[in-house]
């Protein structure tokens, strides 16, 4: 049976949710793992969906407690800014974004603004009217600050918003904000995503408009 959800506004993560940038992300973390002799699978397991500096702080406490990793986080951002190989839109994302009112959607990402804009444009997607990047909030995912800020600036209550996410920290951020969440199976397996609503990509979704926003139907194909 198809599942139907209703929302006044749609909030999207970026990496793995609108843009397939996993190859570039993993190349950057592979460089940092080699540099500090870290286990790459463990690093990626933790890092997906989190701000770069938060991941560096977490792993850095193991071998260099108290180190300021800001310079290395900035270096990684520059690497990622120049590495857009393989970056493309998640299937169906271009169609979805092209059909919805710019005043009713936003992007909330763990990437800094410059990198987010580069990846969105490299994937051939429209830049959102409202972008909430990691470098313009105090607390990154899984904290709900980014999603709550987006809802407030769009002019909707959290309960009226529906979040699209692909990682555990992102799912948690959306739920902590009091929002409905749809998980995309683009980065991790479904058993790691704490939501009952899962899609492979936007081709699993039928979008309709109502007088108050959107009707979304999750379909099987």
N, C-alpha and C positions, 0 to 999 in steps of 0.2 A: 504494500500500500504506500502511495506517495505521501511524503511528509510536507505539510505547508507551514510556513512561518510568516509572520507579519512584522514590518518594521517601518519606522518613519525615516530612518537614516542608516546608511551602510558605511562601516568603517573597515578599512583594509590594512593589513600588514603589507609589507612590500616584498622583501626577499622570500621566495618560496610560496608566496601568496598571489601576488600580481606578476612578479618577475622571477623567472628561473635563472638564478645567478649562482646556484650551488657550486658549479665547477670553479668559478672565480673565488668564491668564499673559501672553498676547501684548499685551493692553491695558496691563498694567503695564510691560512692557518697552518698548512704544511710547512711553510717557510719558518713560521714562528716556533713550531714544534721542533724542527731540526736545530734551530738556533739555540734552544734551551733544553734539548734532549728530552722532550716530552712525548708521551704516547698519543699519536694523532687521533685514533678512534675515540679515546677517552676525552680528548680535548674537543672534538667535534660534537660528541654526545652532550657535553655541557654547553658549548658555545652557541649552538643554533638558537636564534631567537633572542639572544642577549646582546647588550652593547659590548663592543670590543674591549673597552677598558675594564668593564666588570669581569669579563672572563680572564683577562690578564691579571687583575688583582687577585682573583680566586686561586689561580694556579701559581702565581708568583709567590704567594704566602708559603708555598711548600719549599722553595729553594732560595728565596731572597726576600724574607719578610720585611715589610716596611718600605720596599722600593716604590718609587714613583714611576709608573709605567706610561705616563702620558706621552712621552716622546716616542716610544715604540708603538703606541696606539695611533699616533699621528702618522708615523712612518707606514703602518699597515694601511691606513686610509689612503695615502698617496699611491701605494701599490695597487689597491683595489680600484682607485679612480682611473688608473691607466689600463687596467685589465678588464676589458668588457667582452672578451672572447667567449662565445657561447651564450651570451645573455639574450634571452628572448622572453616573450610574454607567455604566461601560463595559458593553456588552451581555453578559449572562450572569454578571456579577460578583456580583450579589446572590444568585443561586442557588448559585454555587460557595461563597461564604463562609457561607451558611446551612446548608451540608451538612457542613462540616468541623469537627473538634474544635478549640475555641479554643486548646487547648494545643499544637496542631500547626501554627499559622500565625502570622505576624507581618507588620507593615508596616515597611519601611525606606525612608525618604523624604529627599529633599534639602530639604524644607520644614521650618520650625520646628514644634514640637509644636502650638502654638495654631492655626496656620493649617491644619495637617494634620487636626486634629480637626474644625475647622469644615468643611473640604471633604468629609471622609468622611461626616459627619452630613448635610450639605446634599445629598449624593447619595443619601441614604437607605440607607447601608450601615452595618453594625455596627462600632463601634469595636473594634479588636483588643485582646486582653488584653495584648499586647506591641507597643509602638510605639517604633521607634528613629528619632527625628528628627535633623535636621542640627545643631540647637543642643545636642544632648546627646552628641556625639562630637567628636573632635579633627579627623579628616580626612574630608572629604566624598568622594562619588563623583567619579572612578573608583577611589578608594582602597577596599579591601575592608573597612575597619573596621566599617562599619555592619552588613554582612551577617554578618561573623564574630561580632559582639556578639550579634546576634539568634539565631544558631545556638547560641551558648554559653548564653544565657539560657533558651532553650527546652529545652536539654539534649540537643542532637543534634550529631553531627559535621558539618563542612561538606559532606563527600561524601554525606551523607544528605539534604541540602537541595536543593530546586529553586526557582530564582528566576524571577519574572516581571518583565520590564522592557520599556521602550519606547524607550530612547535609548542611543546609543553609550557614554556614561560609565557608565550603569547596567549595561549588558551587561558592560562591562569589569570593573566592581566585582564582579559575581557570578562571573565567570570567575576573576578574581584571588583570590577567596575559595576557589576549588576546588570550586565548585558547578555543577550543571547549570543551564542557563538557557534559558527560552523567551522569545522576543521577540514583542512585540505591534506590529502594523503600524498604530498609531494616531497616531503623531507624526512619524516619519520613514520613508523608504523602506527596504525590506528590504536593499538593498545596503550600507546604513550600519550594519546590525546584525550583529555578528560572532558569530552563532550559527546553527547549521543547523536550529534548531527555531523556526518562525515561525507565528503565528496572527493572524487579523484581530481576533478578540475571543474571549470564552470560549464562544461558540456553536460554535467550531471544536474544542472540547475535550470529551472524555467522561471523567468522573471516577469511579473506582471505589475501594473501600477494600480493603485487604489486612490481614493480621495484623500487618504491620509499618508500615503507613501507607497510601500511595496508589498506585494504578495510573492513569496518565494516558494517554489515547489521543488523538493529534492526528488529526482526521478532516477530510475535505473536504466542502464543502456547496455 
